[in-house]
Amino acid sequence: MPNIRLATQGVDQLEVDLLAVPVYKDGAAGAGADVVAKKLGIKLKDLLDQSRFKGDFGEALTVPTYGKLPSKQVLFVGLGDKAEVKAREIRRAGALVARRAGAAKSVGTTIPQAGKGNADELCSAFAEGVFLGSYRFDRYKASSNGDKPKSSVDHIEIIAAKGWDAKRVSKSVDRAKVIADATSLARDLTNTPALDKSPQSLADEARRIAKGTSITIKVLDEKQLEAGGFGGLIGVGRGSRKPPRLIEMTYKPAGAKKHIALIGKGITFDSGGLDIKTQGMDWMKTDMAGAGVVLGTMQAIAALKPKVAVTGIITTAENMPGGNALHPGDVITIRGGKTVEVGNTDAEGRLVMSDGIVYAKEKKADLIIDIATLTGACMVALGSKMFGVFSNNDRLATDLISAASRAGEMAWHLPLNKEYRKDIDSDIADLKNIGGRYGGAITAALFLAEFAGETDWAHLDIAGPARSESDDYEVPKGSTGVGVRTLVDWLTSQ
């Protein structure tokens, strides 16, 4: 990732490979744009009109300077309506700069001056956009295969406005890097093929994250899970040669008055089990995205050191149709004693998550948040860019959605409609793991709510935005790491 620092030179003094300046809708000049145009010997409006550049958000125009400025090229970045430019737009502009930098090693910019908000918030958003927009997953590539090259930017200088506090801005940029690193970790883990991923490899990653920090690690293997009555994990993992694990990561700062548990679904590959999937199985390596989010969040927590105790719990298994796999119609016992009739072996995530929720309650968590690629039904409801929030505490749901908005992620509060609870009644067990044809995201959340009981709890269904079909500003094609930024923002606000 590039180094980012404040610069005190003006746009006509900064010697960089690429200078990025903002332009608003209808060609209105943002900070430095008029100065640049004047140095180039042309009116800004004429330059933009000749290029049919309107200043709409997401537009970008690269112009060579031919030695008329110390910078070699200028990138005009469209920000749209000036009144609507806030941190979210500045973050996306940062990602656009990263994607359009080409072979530039050094970049200067005034873009953070273009938004509404304080300097550290806007510089942090821009830096985060640059870091996230620079992400590539290419560890399996021997060559570029015609793909766009990785960004080669080494450093970026943000031109400071009058009155900016350099120390505060630097601190905010450092925080942005921590969050981007955590998001990139979640992306890397989720993008990794199932051949090279297992419950044990996630446990190894947890140990790597904890090394040298105040986080402690506990891993329960298949024998301990069996002895402890973790029927969801044992049941789902029965069909695989890679045994299940429960990973517990504990962060407990001195004086913490609140204990929060994060639970991540870690299905390292989901074939559907004996109810085998008929489509989309090639992307089922991403069914552990929730676990990746919890691992990334714990990495960020170790660096940011919030004054709240956090237990990260990853319930991880591989769901395969082996000779010992769960049968449809089987009854399993979740930790704590509730029995579940398995109506569909492809509704496995809620089985392992319920074990984790019970375990978190045993750890005396004041509040539990689980995050999972749980249901296709949530994608039907909210599409591919927004995750659903269910909770037995409306204030908690509202706070999480506000954190998502601040972090640049999109979330929506969905109902825990108690009238649908009868859809998961079983004739032979306490519950069954599927409901009827409709409202699948709600009945899945209601299933988990049975195990949360009276403990404050929220469920984040990230099935839609956990993966993207294309690059979209700070969101890359493939795994997105959605949820890390939301959880880090929310936890550090506690």
N, C-alpha and C positions, 0 to 999 in steps of 0.2 A: 504494500500500500504506500502511496506517496506521502511524504512529509508535508504538512500544511502549517504555514506561519503567517503572521501579519507583516505587511510591508507598509512603509511610510511614503514611498515614492508615488508620484502621480502616474496616470495611464500613459503619459507622454515621456515618462522617464524609466519605466520598468523594462529591463532587458530580459525577455523571456522568449521562448519559442512560439508560444500562443498566448494571446491576450483575449479574454472573454469578457464582453460587456453586454449589459442588458438593454433590450428595446421593448417598449410596451406596445399595446395594440394601436394600430394605425400609424406605426412608425415613430411614436413619441419616444424621445431619448431617455434612457436610463442613465445611471451614474457613469460618466466618462464617455458615452457614445458620441456626443457632439464634438468633444475634444478630439477623439480619434478621427472622426470624419474630416474635421478641419485640417488635421495634420496630413491626412491623405489627399487633401486638396479638392474635396468635393462636399457638397451639402449632404447631410445624412439622408434627408428625404429623397434626394435624387439617386443616391446610392441604393437605397432600399427599393425604390420604385423600379429601377432598372433590373433589379433581381427579383421583382415580384414578391418581395418580402413584406409581409403585413404586420409582423410583430405578434402574431397569434402564438399562444402557448405551445411550445415544442418545436417551433421553427428554428432553424439554425443556418447561418450563412458564414462561410469562411472566405476571407479576403486577404490576399498577400499585401504586405506593406511596402515592398520595393525599396526598403531602406529609409522610408519617411518617418518611421518610428523605430525605437530600439527593439521592439518585439518584431518577430519575423512574419507572423500572421495574426489577424484579428478574427475572432469568432463572435458574431452578433447572435445573441440568444433571445428568442421571443418569449416574453413572459405573460402576454395577454393583457387583460384589464388591470391597470395599475392598482385599483382599489381592492382587488382580490388576491394580490400577491402576499402570501404569508409564508410561514415556515415550510408548509407542505410543498408549495410551488418552488421555493428556494432549494429544497432537498432534491426535487426532481430535476431542477436546472443543473445542480451539481452532478447528478448522474448523467445528464445529457452532455455536459462538458467532458466527463470521463470517457464517454462512448465516442465523442467526436474529436478527441485529442490527437488521434492518429499516431504519428511518430514523434510527437512533441515530448521532450524530456522535462521541460519547465513550462508552467502555466501561471499567468497572473490574472486576477479577476476583480471586478467590482460588484459582482452579482449579489453578494450578501447585503450590500447597501440598498438593494432594490425592494426589499420586503418590509412589511409592517411587523414590528416587534423589536426586542432589544438585541444588541449586537451579539451577545454570546449565544442566544437562541438561534439567530439567523446563521451565524458562522458554523454553529454545531450542525444545523440542518444541512447546510451546503457541504460540509465535510463528510457527513454521513452519506449524502447522495453520491459524492465522489467515490468514497470507499466501497459502497454497495454496488455502484454502477461499474466499478472496475473488476468485479468478481468474474472469474472464469473457472469452470471445472474441466480440466484438460489432462488430468493425471494419466488417463488411459490412451492419450494420443501420442503416436510416434511422430506425426507431422501435423501441419495445420489443416490439411485436407480442404484447402480453399476457404476455411473459416476466416472471419475477421481476426486480425492479430490482437493479442492482449495489449491493453494500454501500457505504454512505456513511460508514463509520467513519473518522474522521480520526486518532484516537489512542486507545490502550489503556493503562490503568494497571494493572500487576500489583501487587497488595498484597503486600508483602514479609513473610516470616516472620522471626522473631528469628534473628539470626546470618547472614543472607544477605549476601553480598559484592556490593555494587551494581556495582562495576567488572567483576567476572567475569560477572555476569548480563548487563550491557550488552554485553559482548564476545560472549557466546553468542547474544544476540538479533541482533546485527549479522551474525554468521555465518549465522544462520537466514535472514536477508533475502537474503544473497548466494546461498544455495542455492535459495531460493524464486524469486529473479529468474532464475536459470539454468534452473530447471524451467519457469518461465513462458515463457522464450525458446523452449525445445524444444517446448512446447505450441503457441505461436504459429506457429512455422515449420511444424509438422506439420499444424495446422488450416488453413493457407493453401491455397486451391484451386490445382490444378495450372495453371490459366490464368495465375496470377500467380507461378508458381514454376518454377524451372529449375535445372539444374546451375550455370549462371552466377550466378543469384541467390543460391545458397548460397555461392558463392565471394565474392560481394559482401558477404554477411553475415559471413563469416569475416574479411574485411578490416575491417569495422566493429568487430567484437569486438576485434581486435588493435590498433586505432588507440589510441595513447597508452599502450600496455602494453609489456611486455618480450617479447610473443609476436611471432614473425616468420611471414610468410606466403609460401607458394610455390604457384602454381596451374599445373597442366599442362593445356593446351588439347588439342583433338582432334588437331592435327598433331603435337604433342609426344608424346601418347599413342600415336599410330600409329608414330612413329619409335622409341619406347621399348619397343614390343612388349607393350603393355597390351591383350592380345587380348580379355579379358573385358569391359572398359569399351567398347572400340571395337565389339565384337560386339553387345552389348546396346543401345548407343546408335545403331546403324545405321539403325533404322527410324524415328527421330525427327528432326524439323527442329531440335530443341534439342540441340546436341552435348554429349558427356560431358566431365566434368572430374575431375581428381584434385586435391584440396585438401590441402595440408600445412601444419599449424600447429605451430610449434616453441616450446616453453617450456623454457628451459635455465638454471636458477639456478646461481649460483656454488657450487662444491663438491658438486654433485649426484653421487652415487655409483651411482645406478640410473637406467636409461633405460627408460621404459615407453611403448609405442605403443598408442593407442586407435584402432580402425578402425570407422567408422560406415557402414552401408549407406544410400546416398542415392538410391534410385529415386524420382524426383520424381513420376512417375505410372507405374503398372504395369497396362497393358492385358492383359498376358499375352503380348504379341507375337503371332506367327502362331498360337500355341496360345492363342487369345484366351479370356479368362475368360468364364464363363457366368453368374456371379453375384457380387455384392459389389463391382463395379467402382467404384461411386460413392465408396467409401472408400479407393481405391487412391492417393489423394493422401497417405495416411499411410504409404506404403511407404518413406519416407525418415526414419522416426522415429529410427532408429539414428543417422543423420547429425545430426538435431536434438539428440540426447543428447550427442554428441561436441562439437558447437558450444556447447551450454549448459555442459558440463563444462569446456571450455577457458575460457569466460568466468569461471566460478567460480574456476578455478585462477589466473587472472590477478589476482584479488582476494585470494585466500587465501594464495598464494605458498608452496606446499609445497616441501620441500627434495628434490625428485625431478624429474628431467627427463622431460617428457612430449611426445610427438609425436602430435598428432591428425591422423588421415588419413581423409578423406571420399572415398569412391569413389561418384561420382554420375552417373547417366544417366537418361534417360527410355525406358521399354520400350514401344515402339509398333509396330504392324503395317504400317509403311510399305513402299513398293516395294523398298527395299534392306534390309529386316529379315532377321535370322537365320532360316534355315530349320531345322525339325526335321531332324536327321541331319547338319547341318554339323559340321565339326571346326574348332575355334579353338585358338590357342596362347596360353596364359597367360604373363605376364611370367616369365621364368626358363626357359621352354622346355617345360613340361608341356603336352600336348595333351588337349583335352576334346571328346568327342562330345556334341553338344547333343541330348539325348533329348527335352527339352521346353523351349520358349522361355520358359515361365512359371516355370522354376527359374533365374531370372536373377540373383538376389541373390548366390548363391554364386560366380557367375562374376566379378562385379565385386569381391567381397570377396577372392577369391583373389589378384587383382592387388594389392590393398592389403596383404595379408599378406606376399607376396613383397617388396614395396617396403619394408615395415617391417623385415624381416630384413636387407635391404640397408643400412638405416640403423643397423644394429647394435643394435636394441632388445634389451634383456635379457629382456623379457617383453611379450607381445602379448595384448590383450583386444579382441575384436571384438563388436559389438552390432548386432543386426539383427532386423527383422520377417521372419524367414526362412521359417518353415514353419507351415502350418495344422495339421500333425501335432503340433506342440508344444502347440497349443491343445487338441487332442483328449486329449493326455496330462495336461495340467496345468490346463485350464480357462482362463478369461479374466482371472484376477487374479494369476497367478503366472508368472514367467518361468523358463526352463530354463537351467541352467549345465552346460556340457560343458568338460572340460579334460584335458590330458595330464599335469596335476600336481594330485593330490588335495588337497594343502595349499592351493594357490591357489584351487581351487573352494570349499573350506571357508571360507577367509578372505573370499571374495566374498559367500558366503551369509550369513556373520556380519555383514558390512557392510550387506547388504540389510536384515537384521533390525534392526540399530541405526537404520537410516535410515527404517524404517517401510514397506519394500517386501518383497514375498514372492518367494522364489526356491527352486529345488529342484535338487539335483545329479542329473543324468541320465547314463546310461552311454555311454561310447564303446566299444561292444561290437565287438571286432575281427572276430568271426565274421560280422558284417554287411558287412564291407569288400568282399567279393566281389560284393555287390549293385550296386556302382558300377564294376565292371569293364566295359571296352568291348572289342569285337572289333577295332576299327579305330583306337583312340586309347588314351592312357594311362589315361583315366578317362571316365566319362559323368556327366552332371550330375543324373541321377535314379536312384533305386533302385527297389525293388519297391513293392507296394501298402502294405506295413506298415513301421513303424519309420522313417517319413520324417524325423523330427527327428534321429534317430541317423545315418542315412545322409548327411544334409546336413552334420552336424557332422564325420563321417568324411571327407567331401569336403574340407572346410576344413582338417582336420588334416593332410592330405597336403601342404599348402603350408606349414603351420607347422613340420613336421618335428620336430627335436629342441629347438627353442626353446620355452620355457615359454609356454603359450598357453591362453586360455580363450575360449569362445564363449557369448554371452548371447543366447538366442532369446527376443525380447520380443513375438512376434506376438500373443499373447493380451492382456497387460495394457497394450499401447501405446495402446489405445483403449477407452473405456468407454461403455456404452449409457445410463448414468444417472449423476447426481451421487452420490457415495459418500464422505461426509466430506471429506477433503482431495483426493480424486480427482474431477475434474469430468467431466461428459458430454463426449465427444469425445476429443481427444488428452490423454494423461495426463502425458507427460514421464517415464515410468517409466525408471529407470536412472540418471538424473542424480544423485539423492541417494545411490544405492549407490556409484557411481564416485567421487563427491567424498569420501564417507566413507572409502572404501578408499584412495584416493590420498593423502589427508591423514594416514592412519595409517601410511604407508610411512616 
